[in-house]
């Protein structure tokens, strides 16, 4: 998974790119979101541009969408905290 959002994902899939067609249902699938849960999603291929495939999660519940967004928020927060720690270590004293 190259990018994840509340309503879909973008995957890089060079090896199996030709096995997917626009409109194809490729689920159900389970997203394993560390410390958050395991929502079941129903991805559909929305677009293809070598080697990237855009997926939309069809009929996703509001509960599962919120779970994905909470997971992404936590990841983003960790990244910001790590970058600020790294920056504070690099500052000259």
GUPADO-205163 format. One record per residue: x, y, z of N, C-alpha, C, O in turn; residue in three letters. Coordinates in steps of 0.02 Angstrom, whole numbers, plus 50000, padded with zeros to 5 digits. Example, Ala and Ser with C-alpha at 12.3 -4.5 7.8 and 13.67 -1.06 7.14 Angstrom:
BEGIN
506604971650390506154977550390506604983550390507124983450423ala/506424988850354506844994750357506455000250394506705005750402ser/
***
This chain:
BEGIN
500434994150000500005000050000500455006150000500855007150045unk/500375010249949500765016349942500445022149979500795026450006unk/499775022249980499415027650014498745024850038498415021050002unk/498555026850099497925024550127497515030550149497785035250176unk/496875030250135496415035550157495785032450184495705026350183unk/495345036650209494725034250238494255031050188493805027250207unk/494355032450124493895029850073494225025450021493895023149975unk/494885024250028495215020149978495955019649990496215021750042unk/496295016949941497025015949946497325016249876496985015449825unk/497965017449876498355017249814498895012049824499265012249874unk/498945007249778499455002049785499915002149724499715003649668unk/500545000449737501034999549683501064992049670501204988049716unk/500924990149609500834983049594501114981349525500734979449480unk/501764982149516502074981049451502004973749428501844972549369unk/502124969049472502124962049454501444959649428501414956149378unk/500914961449462500244959049445499794964349414499184963549413unk/500084969849390499704975549364499174973449313498604975749316unk/499354969049266498894967149212498334962549235497874961149197unk/498354960149296497824955849322497224959849347496694957049363unk/497294966449351496764970749377496444974749321496784977049275unk/495794975549325495414979549276495004984749313494784983549369unk/494904990649282494474995649313493784992749324493504989449280unk/493504994049383492844991449401492864984649435492354982349461unk/493444981549435493514974849465493474975349541493784979649572unk/493084970849571493044970349644493614965849667493684960249642unk/494014968149714494594964249737494544962649811495054961949845unk/493954962249837493864960949908493314955849919493054952949870unk/493144954549980493304958550038494034957750059494364952750042unk/494274962750095494964962650121494944965350192494524969350210unk/495414962950232495464965250301496084969750307496634967750288unk/495984975750333496544980150347496764978950419496354979350465unk/497394977550429497654976550497497964983150518498514984950497unk/497604986750561497814993350584498074992750655497684992050702unk/498724992950663499044991850728498744996250782498675002350772unk/498564993250838498284996650896497614999950882497385004050923unk/497294998350827496655001650810496104996650794495544997450818unk/496254991550755495744986650738495864983650670496384984550639unk/495364979850646495424976350583494774977150543494364972550540unk/494674982950512494064983850473494074979650409494594978750378unk/493484977250390493404973750327493194978850275492714982650286unk/493544979050219493394983750165493264979850100493474974150092unk/492904983150055492734980149990493024984549935492674988849908unk/493674983549918494004987849869493774986349797493664980549778unk/493714991649759493564991349688494084995449652494255000949673unk/494354992749597494854996349557494505002349523494055001449483unk/494735008349541494445014449511494855016949452494575019549404unk/495515016049455495945018249400496605014449402496785011449453unk/496955014549345497615011349339498075015949300497895018549247unk/498675016949326499215020449290499865016949311500075017349368unk/500155013549264500755009449278501235012849325501405018649313unk/501455009549377501265003049406500775003849464500734999549508unk/500395009349465499975011049522499235009549507498995010549451unk/498895007049558498175005449552497815009149608498005008749666unk/497285012749589496875016349638496265012249657495885010049614unk/496175011249722495615007249747495145011749787495365016049824unk/494505010549780493995013949821493665008649865493485003249841unk/493565010249929493225005749974492475006949966492225012249984unk/492115002049941491395002649929491005001149992491184996650031unk/490475004850002490015003750058490365003150125490174998950167unk/490885007150137491235006950201490805010250255490505015450244unk/490785007050312490375009850367490735015850396491345016550391unk/490345020250426490635026150458491115024050514491625027250525unk/490935018750550491365016150604492045014150576492565015850605unk/492055010350521492695008150492493085013950462493695014150467unk/492735018750431493075024650404493415028550460493985030750453unk/493075029350516493365032950573493955029050602494445032150623unk/493915022450602494475018350626495095019450583495645020250610unk/495005019650518495565020850472495855027850484496465028650487unk/495425032750490495655039650500496015040450567496505044150570unk/495765037150620496125037350684496815034350678497305037050704unk/496865028650643497505025450631497985030150595498565030850615unk/497745033350542498165037950503498375043950545498945046150540unk/497925046450587498085052150630498645050150679499105054050690unk/498595044150708499115041950755499795041250720500305043150748unk/499795038550660500415037850622500715044750608501315045750618unk/500295049350585500535056150570500815059450633501335062750630unk/500475058550689500715061550752501395058650771501835062450792unk/501475052050765502125048950781502675051650736503235052950759unk/502525052550672503025055050625503225062150644503825063850641unk/502745066350663502905073250683503325073250746503805077050751unk/503135069050794503515068650857504235066350844504705069050873unk/504315061350801504985058950786505405064150750505995064950765unk/505105067850703505485072850666505665078650712506205081650704unk/505245080450760505415085850806505965083650854506385087750873unk/505965077350874506505074750916507165074850878507685076750905unk/507155072750816507755072650774508005079750764508615080950767unk/507565084450751507765091350740508065094350803508545098150799unk/507785092850861508045095650923508735092750939509145096150970unk/508875086650918509545083750929510055086850883510655087050900unk/509845089350826510315092050777510475099450789510955102050760unk/510085102850830510205109950841510875111150876511035107550924unk/511245116050853511875117650888511735120550956511245124150966unk/512155119151002512055121651071512515127351086512495130051141unk/
***
